[in-house]
């Protein structure tokens, strides 16, 4: 499933390499807006799915 297209922007790579995400370094950029939209869409889809499935807990297996 394709959530969205992120504009090709070298600042995304530069910020990632420097440890400063584009949404922090240049929050007004098209790339930052696209990434925020993806996060919001994904969050909404996860919330809707969890409401449908009525999951009370997520099983976690610890591997040592």
C-alpha positions in Angstrom: 0.0 0.0 0.0 1.4 3.4 -1.0 0.7 6.0 1.7 2.2 9.0 0.0 4.9 10.3 -2.3 7.7 12.2 -0.6 9.3 14.9 -2.7 12.9 14.2 -3.6 14.9 16.6 -1.4 18.7 16.2 -0.6 18.0 17.9 2.8 16.2 14.7 3.9 19.5 12.7 3.5 21.7 15.5 4.9 19.5 15.8 8.0 19.3 12.1 8.4 23.1 11.8 8.2 23.5 14.6 10.7 20.9 13.2 13.1 18.5 16.1 12.6 15.3 15.0 10.8 13.9 17.3 8.1 10.7 17.8 10.2 12.9 19.4 12.8 15.4 21.2 10.6 13.0 22.5 8.0 9.5 21.9 9.3 8.0 24.2 6.6 9.5 22.1 3.7 7.3 20.0 1.4 9.2 16.9 2.5 8.5 17.6 6.1 4.9 18.1 5.4 4.7 14.9 3.4 6.4 12.9 6.3 4.0 14.4 8.9 1.1 13.5 6.6 2.3 9.9 6.3 2.7 9.6 10.1 -0.8 11.0 10.7 -2.3 8.6 8.1 -0.5 5.6 9.5 -1.5 6.5 13.0 -5.1 6.8 12.0 -5.0 3.5 10.2 -3.4 1.7 13.2 -6.0 3.3 15.6 -8.9 2.3 13.3 -7.6 -1.3 13.0 -7.1 -1.6 16.8 -10.7 -0.4 17.4 -12.0 -3.0 14.9 -10.0 -5.8 16.5 -10.5 -4.7 20.1 -7.0 -5.8 21.1 -6.4 -5.3 24.8 -2.8 -6.3 24.7 0.0 -6.9 22.3 1.8 -10.2 23.0 5.6 -9.6 23.4 8.1 -12.4 23.4 11.5 -11.6 25.0 14.4 -13.4 23.4 17.6 -13.6 25.4 
